[in-house]
Amino acid sequence: MRLVSLSILGVTLALAGCIDWPDVPEPEGSVTSDAWPRLQPISDLGAAPTGVDTDLAAFRTIEQRAASLRLRAALLRSPLTGQDSFDRLRDRLSQ
């Protein structure tokens, strides 16, 4: 039985290697069609292209969101020693 299964698998793999694969075009936004996005520091997000801060409130909102995400990441990296520490972490994250 095992020999039959292995021979069927071998024939299937051999036949799969003989077919012509369809020529599919690259999808938009794929790694090969576009360059990777450029990462910018958070301090540059609030500035207009001319260098003048046009929306200081939006920039402060971005800074506050980044600070809260950094705090959440630090909480998630904290070691858990037991069920009590896990429950405390879950309570702090749900706030």
C-alpha positions as CSV (number, residue, x, y, z in Angstrom):
1,M,0.0,0.0,0.0
2,R,2.8,2.4,0.9
3,L,4.6,1.6,-2.4
4,V,1.5,2.4,-4.4
5,S,1.0,5.8,-2.5
6,L,4.7,6.7,-3.2
7,S,4.4,5.8,-6.9
8,I,1.2,7.8,-7.3
9,L,2.9,10.8,-5.6
10,G,6.0,10.5,-7.8
11,V,3.9,10.3,-11.0
12,T,1.8,13.3,-9.8
13,L,4.9,15.4,-9.1
14,A,6.5,14.4,-12.5
15,L,3.3,15.4,-14.4
16,A,3.1,18.7,-12.4
17,G,6.6,19.6,-13.6
18,C,5.7,19.1,-17.3
19,I,2.8,21.6,-17.5
20,D,3.0,25.2,-18.8
21,W,2.2,27.6,-16.0
22,P,-0.1,30.5,-17.1
23,D,1.5,33.8,-17.7
24,V,-0.2,35.9,-15.1
25,P,0.5,39.7,-15.0
26,E,1.9,41.3,-11.9
27,P,-0.8,42.8,-9.6
28,E,-0.7,46.5,-8.8
29,G,1.3,47.3,-5.8
30,S,3.3,44.1,-5.8
31,V,6.9,44.1,-4.5
32,T,8.4,43.7,-8.0
33,S,6.3,46.5,-9.6
34,D,6.7,49.3,-7.1
35,A,9.4,50.4,-4.7
36,W,9.0,50.0,-1.0
37,P,7.5,53.0,0.8
38,R,9.9,55.4,2.4
39,L,9.6,55.4,6.2
40,Q,9.6,58.9,7.8
41,P,10.2,60.0,11.3
42,I,7.1,61.0,13.3
43,S,8.5,64.5,13.6
44,D,8.2,65.0,9.8
45,L,4.5,63.9,9.7
46,G,3.2,67.2,11.1
47,A,5.2,69.4,8.8
48,A,4.0,70.6,5.4
49,P,6.2,70.0,2.4
50,T,7.3,73.7,2.6
51,G,8.5,73.2,6.1
52,V,5.7,75.3,7.7
53,D,3.6,73.6,10.4
54,T,0.1,74.1,9.1
55,D,-1.8,71.7,11.4
56,L,-0.2,71.6,14.7
57,A,-3.2,70.0,16.4
58,A,-3.1,67.1,14.0
59,F,0.7,66.7,14.7
60,R,0.1,66.6,18.5
61,T,-2.6,64.0,18.0
62,I,-0.1,61.9,16.0
63,E,2.5,62.3,18.8
64,Q,0.0,61.3,21.5
65,R,-1.1,58.2,19.5
66,A,2.5,57.2,19.0
67,A,3.2,57.6,22.7
68,S,0.2,55.5,23.7
69,L,1.3,52.8,21.2
70,R,4.8,52.8,22.7
71,L,3.3,52.4,26.2
72,R,1.1,49.6,25.0
73,A,4.1,47.9,23.4
74,A,6.0,48.2,26.6
75,L,3.1,46.6,28.5
76,L,2.9,43.7,26.1
77,R,6.7,43.1,26.5
78,S,6.4,42.8,30.2
79,P,7.1,39.4,31.7
80,L,4.2,37.3,32.9
81,T,4.9,35.1,35.9
82,G,1.5,33.7,36.6
83,Q,-2.3,34.0,36.1
84,D,-2.4,37.1,38.4
85,S,0.1,39.1,36.3
86,F,-1.8,38.0,33.2
87,D,-5.1,39.3,34.6
88,R,-3.5,42.6,35.6
89,L,-2.0,43.0,32.1
90,R,-5.4,42.2,30.5
91,D,-7.1,44.8,32.8
92,R,-4.5,47.5,32.0
93,L,-4.8,46.8,28.2
94,S,-8.6,47.0,28.3
95,Q,-8.6,50.5,29.7
